[in-house]
Amino acid sequence: MSEIVDSKIRKILDSRGNETVEVEVYTKYGFGVSAAPSGASKGTTEVADYPDGGIEQSIKLFRNEISKKIIGIESSDQEGFDRFLEDIDGTENFSAIGGNLAVSLSLANAFATADELGIPLFRYLGGLNVRMTTPLGNVVGGGKHAVNGTTIQEFLVASHADNVYDAIRTNSLVHKRIKERASKELDIPIGMGDEKAWVLPFDDEKVISLVKDVAEEVSEKTGLMIENGMDLAASNFYEKGHYVYRNKKLTPEEQVDFVEGIVKDRGYTVIEDPFDENDFDSFAELTKRVGDRAIIIGDDIYTTNYQRLQEGIEKRASNAILLKPNQVGTLSRLLRTWRLAKDHGMSVVVSHRSGETTDYFISHLAVAIGADYLKTGTVGGERLAKLNELVRIQEGMGGHE
């Protein structure tokens, strides 16, 4: 019904100005395009971005081999198409053709099939059983996403509203107000990090309080409930058995106590990657202590990987997972991991990367699978491409579905 008849590839730039690949897939009556993002804070078990030879080698392989072999493949058989990508690569981590090429092909194929069927992508992936997600936005950035910022990589807010536009706008109001509050204390201009969050030369404890105070202030003005969260990306500052902040050094046991206090004393309800990516035990201890009042999200510890999630479930490491298509290379792999998470009652967050494009696949994905949150910044063109698409999707759903 929907055989692939043609495909194209090109180089484009991501939001950091780095080269990435964008792929187009054509069926007789359908067209799909998708581009690969890139992350600065990457788990060690993610697929390889590119093979030896980098982006040029991926493009060469596509033009000389892959583009010819995908002609005639049934695009509506997403699992079959993704198995073809795995088979032609022949490795577990897409190190032969590159995970960025694989994920661009996989997602473009899904777009093309939906287009041929004449339905929105979120309907193609989710059918009638879809649900609007909650936007989770980064308002202060540090770690690997910023220079001279906080040790904690991201401070997040999630505004809840029936109309997703109101939630998106409220997140942006928090973002604006944080600059206003911080500017009163500083005599230097305030800049932004990779994800367009503010970079503040304050210690982590001060920013924890600042974001909480501003969220409460904006919540009072708008009447919307606003959650506070953070992505510690703790693997990035775990050194020789300690978590090394700007002004302190904590053992794993002390780190558990510290993050527990952020939840219980500061009211933060979204906590991502609070420990090193291999420290399942600390994850499990924190989840045991505060899992009834916060979601403890695994990103680097899982990297959207089915086997890693299985290990986490066995150890009761977390009650939530972050999903990123380019961590595993294909849509089918991601959906397999998602089903495992849902079967075990875990919350799900679909996420962007720090180096992004204007591709909005993840907006449709989050709605299709009923993700609890879509983490994709608050401002910035490449972030707003995804957030504004949520507004269009909600219209396509027929209102506040």
Secondary structure, DSSP 8 states (H G I E B T S, - for coil): --BEEEEEEEEEE-TTS-EEEEEEEEESS-EEEEE--B-SS--TTS--SS-TTHHHHHHHHIIIIIHHHTTT-BTT-HHHHHHHHHHHH-SSS-TTT-HHHHHHHHHHHHHHHHHHHTS-HHHHHHTT-----EEEEEEEE-GGGSSS--SSSEEEEEEE-SSHHHHHHHHHHHHHHHHHHHHTT-SS--EE-TTS-EE--S-HHHHHHHHHHHHHHHHHHH--EEEEEEE--GGGGEETTEEE-SS-EE-HHHHHHHHHHHHHTT---EEE--S-TT-HHHHHHHHHHHTTTSEEEESTTTTT-HHHHHHHHHTT--SEEEE-HHHHSSHHHHHHHHHHHHHTT-EEEEE--SB--S--HHHHHHHHTT-SEEE--SSSHHHHHHHHHHHHHHHHTTS--
